[in-house]
Protein backbone atom coordinates (compact mmCIF):
# COMPACT_ATOMS: atom_id res chain seq x y z
CA UNK A 1 0.00 0.00 0.00
CA UNK A 2 2.53 2.64 -1.12
CA UNK A 3 2.02 6.35 -0.58
CA UNK A 4 2.02 8.70 -3.52
CA UNK A 5 4.94 10.72 -2.16
CA UNK A 6 7.53 10.68 0.62
CA UNK A 7 7.18 12.54 3.91
CA UNK A 8 9.41 14.36 6.35
CA UNK A 9 8.76 12.42 9.55
CA UNK A 10 10.73 14.90 11.63
CA UNK A 11 8.24 17.75 11.21
CA UNK A 12 4.89 17.54 12.95
CA UNK A 13 1.78 19.14 11.50
CA UNK A 14 -1.33 20.36 13.31
CA UNK A 15 -3.83 18.01 11.67
CA UNK A 16 -3.72 14.79 9.69
CA UNK A 17 -6.98 14.28 7.79
CA UNK A 18 -7.96 10.68 7.09
CA UNK A 19 -10.14 10.44 3.97
CA UNK A 20 -11.46 6.92 3.23
CA UNK A 21 -13.11 6.18 -0.09
CA UNK A 22 -14.56 3.20 -1.88
CA UNK A 23 -15.95 3.96 -5.35
CA UNK A 24 -16.36 7.69 -4.73
CA UNK A 25 -15.17 9.04 -8.07
CA UNK A 26 -17.89 11.73 -8.16
CA UNK A 27 -17.45 12.78 -4.52
CA UNK A 28 -13.74 12.64 -3.73
CA UNK A 29 -12.86 15.79 -5.69
CA UNK A 30 -15.40 18.04 -3.92
CA UNK A 31 -14.39 16.45 -0.59
CA UNK A 32 -10.74 17.37 -1.08
CA UNK A 33 -11.55 20.84 -2.34
CA UNK A 34 -13.72 21.60 0.70
CA UNK A 35 -11.14 20.19 3.09
CA UNK A 36 -8.28 22.24 1.65
CA UNK A 37 -10.39 25.43 1.72
CA UNK A 38 -11.32 24.90 5.38
CA UNK A 39 -7.75 24.09 6.44
CA UNK A 40 -6.38 27.15 4.70
CA UNK A 41 -9.08 29.43 6.06
CA UNK A 42 -8.18 28.27 9.59
CA UNK A 43 -4.47 28.65 8.79
CA UNK A 44 -3.72 25.04 9.68
CA UNK A 45 -0.61 23.09 8.85
CA UNK A 46 -2.09 19.84 7.55
CA UNK A 47 -1.85 16.76 5.42
CA UNK A 48 -4.56 14.68 3.75
CA UNK A 49 -4.25 10.89 3.79
CA UNK A 50 -6.56 9.40 1.16
CA UNK A 51 -7.16 5.67 1.49
CA UNK A 52 -8.67 4.11 -1.64
CA UNK A 53 -10.00 0.79 -0.36
CA UNK A 54 -9.71 -1.14 -3.66
CA UNK A 55 -12.17 0.98 -5.64
CA UNK A 56 -13.24 -0.33 -9.04
CA UNK A 57 -14.02 3.09 -10.49
CA UNK A 58 -11.85 6.16 -11.15
CA UNK A 59 -11.53 7.27 -7.52
CA UNK A 60 -7.74 6.96 -7.43
CA UNK A 61 -7.38 8.71 -10.78
CA UNK A 62 -9.46 11.63 -9.49
CA UNK A 63 -7.21 11.89 -6.44
CA UNK A 64 -4.07 11.91 -8.58
CA UNK A 65 -5.60 14.61 -10.77
CA UNK A 66 -6.27 16.69 -7.64
CA UNK A 67 -2.68 16.19 -6.52
CA UNK A 68 -1.47 17.57 -9.85
CA UNK A 69 -3.83 20.56 -9.70
CA UNK A 70 -3.02 21.32 -6.06
CA UNK A 71 0.59 20.26 -5.42
CA UNK A 72 0.91 22.33 -2.24
CA UNK A 73 -2.02 20.60 -0.49
CA UNK A 74 0.07 17.68 0.87
CA UNK A 75 -2.31 14.97 -0.36
CA UNK A 76 -0.99 11.44 0.01
CA UNK A 77 -2.76 8.55 -1.70
CA UNK A 78 -2.75 5.00 -0.38
CA UNK A 79 -4.22 2.32 -2.64
CA UNK A 80 -5.26 -1.04 -1.22
CA UNK A 81 -5.06 -4.05 -3.50
CA UNK A 82 -8.06 -5.52 -1.69
CA UNK A 83 -10.75 -4.05 0.56
CA UNK A 84 -9.43 -3.84 4.11
CA UNK A 85 -12.32 -2.08 5.87
CA UNK A 86 -12.84 1.37 7.32
CA UNK A 87 -11.52 0.55 10.79
CA UNK A 88 -8.31 -1.01 9.47
CA UNK A 89 -7.59 1.96 7.23
CA UNK A 90 -8.36 4.42 10.03
CA UNK A 91 -5.73 2.90 12.30
CA UNK A 92 -3.20 2.60 9.49
CA UNK A 93 -3.73 6.28 8.68
CA UNK A 94 -3.03 7.24 12.29
CA UNK A 95 0.35 5.50 12.12
CA UNK A 96 1.15 7.00 8.72
CA UNK A 97 0.17 10.53 9.79
CA UNK A 98 2.35 13.16 11.45
CA UNK A 99 -0.24 15.59 12.78
CA UNK A 100 -0.86 16.41 16.42
CA UNK A 101 -4.57 15.91 15.74
CA UNK A 102 -6.23 13.24 13.62
CA UNK A 103 -9.63 13.57 11.97
CA UNK A 104 -11.84 11.46 9.74
CA UNK A 105 -13.40 13.24 6.76
CA UNK A 106 -15.45 10.86 4.64
CA UNK A 107 -14.74 10.73 0.94
CA UNK A 108 -18.45 10.89 0.09
CA UNK A 109 -18.59 14.66 0.73
CA UNK A 110 -20.98 14.20 3.65
CA UNK A 111 -19.29 16.81 5.86
CA UNK A 112 -20.10 20.43 5.12
CA UNK A 113 -17.58 23.24 5.27
CA UNK A 114 -19.34 24.77 8.28
CA UNK A 115 -19.35 21.45 10.14
CA UNK A 116 -15.63 20.93 9.59
CA UNK A 117 -14.84 24.46 10.75
CA UNK A 118 -16.97 24.04 13.89
CA UNK A 119 -15.05 20.91 14.89
CA UNK A 120 -11.58 22.15 14.01
CA UNK A 121 -12.05 25.44 15.83
CA UNK A 122 -12.42 23.41 19.05
CA UNK A 123 -9.11 21.56 18.63
CA UNK A 124 -7.15 21.42 21.85
CA UNK A 125 -10.18 21.97 24.10
CA UNK A 126 -10.36 18.24 24.91
CA UNK A 127 -8.75 14.94 23.94
CA UNK A 128 -11.75 14.22 21.72
CA UNK A 129 -14.05 16.63 19.87
CA UNK A 130 -17.14 14.52 19.10
CA UNK A 131 -19.81 15.90 16.73
CA UNK A 132 -23.50 15.06 16.77
CA UNK A 133 -26.50 16.04 14.65
CA UNK A 134 -29.85 15.57 16.46
CA UNK A 135 -32.47 17.78 14.74
CA UNK A 136 -29.84 18.97 12.23
CA UNK A 137 -29.53 15.49 10.71
CA UNK A 138 -30.63 15.61 7.04
CA UNK A 139 -30.20 11.92 6.27
CA UNK A 140 -33.14 9.70 5.40
CA UNK A 141 -35.53 8.38 8.04
CA UNK A 142 -34.09 4.87 7.92
CA UNK A 143 -30.49 5.99 8.39
CA UNK A 144 -31.45 8.34 11.23
CA UNK A 145 -33.33 5.57 13.00
CA UNK A 146 -30.45 3.10 12.68
CA UNK A 147 -27.98 5.72 13.89
CA UNK A 148 -30.07 6.57 16.95
CA UNK A 149 -30.56 2.90 17.78
CA UNK A 150 -26.81 2.28 17.53
CA UNK A 151 -26.04 5.24 19.80
CA UNK A 152 -28.61 4.06 22.36
CA UNK A 153 -27.11 0.55 22.38
CA UNK A 154 -23.53 1.81 22.76
CA UNK A 155 -24.59 4.05 25.67
CA UNK A 156 -26.39 1.19 27.39
CA UNK A 157 -23.61 -1.34 26.79
CA UNK A 158 -20.76 1.05 27.59
CA UNK A 159 -22.36 3.01 30.40
CA UNK A 160 -21.93 6.46 28.81
CA UNK A 161 -24.29 9.18 27.59
CA UNK A 162 -22.89 10.66 24.40
CA UNK A 163 -25.11 11.93 21.59
CA UNK A 164 -23.19 10.16 18.82
CA UNK A 165 -20.28 7.78 18.24
CA UNK A 166 -19.49 8.12 14.54
CA UNK A 167 -18.67 10.90 12.12
CA UNK A 168 -15.66 13.25 11.92
CA UNK A 169 -14.34 12.94 15.46
CA UNK A 170 -11.18 14.98 16.12
CA UNK A 171 -8.65 13.03 18.21
CA UNK A 172 -5.17 13.56 19.50
CA UNK A 173 -3.39 11.25 17.09
CA UNK A 174 -1.11 9.76 19.72
CA UNK A 175 -4.17 8.42 21.56
CA UNK A 176 -5.42 6.68 18.41
CA UNK A 177 -2.08 4.96 17.86
CA UNK A 178 -1.84 3.99 21.53
CA UNK A 179 -5.40 2.80 22.14
CA UNK A 180 -6.70 1.96 18.67
CA UNK A 181 -9.49 -0.62 18.30
CA UNK A 182 -9.07 -3.93 16.50
CA UNK A 183 -12.31 -3.59 14.54
CA UNK A 184 -12.18 -3.36 10.75
CA UNK A 185 -15.79 -2.23 10.37
CA UNK A 186 -17.93 0.83 10.97
CA UNK A 187 -18.13 0.66 14.77
CA UNK A 188 -14.40 1.25 15.26
CA UNK A 189 -15.02 4.83 16.41
CA UNK A 190 -17.42 3.70 19.15
CA UNK A 191 -14.78 1.25 20.39
CA UNK A 192 -12.11 3.95 20.42
CA UNK A 193 -14.23 6.65 22.07
CA UNK A 194 -15.55 4.39 24.82
CA UNK A 195 -12.05 3.05 25.51
CA UNK A 196 -10.67 6.57 25.88
CA UNK A 197 -13.58 7.66 28.07
CA UNK A 198 -12.99 4.69 30.35
CA UNK A 199 -9.33 5.76 30.61
CA UNK A 200 -10.43 9.20 31.79
CA UNK A 201 -9.69 11.11 28.58
CA UNK A 202 -11.68 14.29 28.05
CA UNK A 203 -14.42 14.87 25.50
CA UNK A 204 -16.29 17.87 24.17
CA UNK A 205 -19.44 17.34 22.12
CA UNK A 206 -20.35 19.86 19.42
CA UNK A 207 -23.52 19.98 17.39
CA UNK A 208 -23.12 20.27 13.65
CA UNK A 209 -25.30 20.02 10.55
CA UNK A 210 -24.51 17.26 8.09
CA UNK A 211 -25.28 16.88 4.40
CA UNK A 212 -26.24 13.75 2.51
CA UNK A 213 -24.14 12.42 -0.33
CA UNK A 214 -24.97 13.75 -3.79
CA UNK A 215 -23.78 10.66 -5.66
CA UNK A 216 -23.41 6.94 -4.99
CA UNK A 217 -24.73 4.85 -2.13
CA UNK A 218 -23.59 4.23 1.45
CA UNK A 219 -21.27 1.25 1.99
CA UNK A 220 -22.23 0.88 5.66
CA UNK A 221 -25.04 -1.66 5.40
CA UNK A 222 -23.31 -4.89 4.40
CA UNK A 223 -23.25 -8.29 6.08
CA UNK A 224 -19.57 -7.83 6.99
CA UNK A 225 -20.24 -4.47 8.64
CA UNK A 226 -23.21 -5.76 10.59
CA UNK A 227 -21.08 -8.62 11.95
CA UNK A 228 -18.28 -6.18 12.73
CA UNK A 229 -20.65 -3.91 14.66
CA UNK A 230 -21.73 -6.89 16.75
CA UNK A 231 -18.11 -7.68 17.50
CA UNK A 232 -17.44 -4.08 18.54
CA UNK A 233 -20.44 -3.98 20.86
CA UNK A 234 -19.22 -7.17 22.50
CA UNK A 235 -15.78 -5.63 22.98
CA UNK A 236 -17.30 -2.50 24.56
CA UNK A 237 -19.33 -4.64 26.96
CA UNK A 238 -16.34 -6.79 27.92
CA UNK A 239 -14.17 -3.73 28.59
CA UNK A 240 -16.84 -2.36 30.89
CA UNK A 241 -17.07 -5.69 32.69
CA UNK A 242 -13.29 -5.93 33.07
CA UNK A 243 -13.14 -2.40 34.48
CA UNK A 244 -15.89 -3.22 36.98
CA UNK A 245 -14.19 -6.44 38.10
CA UNK A 246 -10.81 -4.74 38.43
CA UNK A 247 -12.13 -1.85 40.54
CA UNK A 248 -14.00 -4.27 42.79
Secondary structure, 3 states (H helix, E strand, C coil): CCCCCCCCCCCCEEEEEEEEECCCCCCHHHHHHHHHHHHHHCCCCEEEEEEECCCCCCHHHHHHHHHHHCHHHCEEEEECCCCCCHHHHHHHHHHHCCEEEEEECCCCCCCCHHHHHHHHCCCCCCCEEEEECHHHCCCCHHHHHHHHHHHHHHHHHHCCCCCCCCCCCEEEHHHHHHHCCCCCCCCHHHHHHHHHHHCCCCEEEEECCCCCCCCCCCCCCCHHHHHHHHHHHHHHHHHHHHHHHHHC
